[in-house]
């Protein structure tokens, strides 16, 4: 059975390890060839610290028994185009042994409910198109493509 709760300071060591795994998984194969896992972990730790220190951020944990197995980080910001308050889904990760059991969906549903309760109308997610499982997850949960960020190596 899974439980869902708000994260707290005691979860931070686990979060840093999980965020490092999530960061590595999110890299395209050519990016993995250029980076060391420690670099991805360091960038993930900085991102987590920035998000957690931002006003309006949320840190949700999924746990199985007493063990954390997934997390969601989001923050509030102004939409870059419309200036309306928007929730930005920064990271959503579930340990591979617990995937495809509804854990990510439950974390996302809890976050969406919290965002809606604040009166916000938009939840944005950015991910690389190469990360097919995330793209498919988002599309199957009602996210609609809203643009394309292109990268051209020079």
Secondary structure, DSSP 8 states (H G I E B T S, - for coil): -EEEEE--GGGHHHHHHHHHHHHHHHS-HHHHHHS-HHHHHHHHHHHHHHHHHSTT-EEEEEEETTEEEEEEEEEEEE-TTT--EEEEEEEEEE-GGGTTSSHHHHHHHHHHHHHHHTT---EEE---TT-HHHHHHHHHTT------------
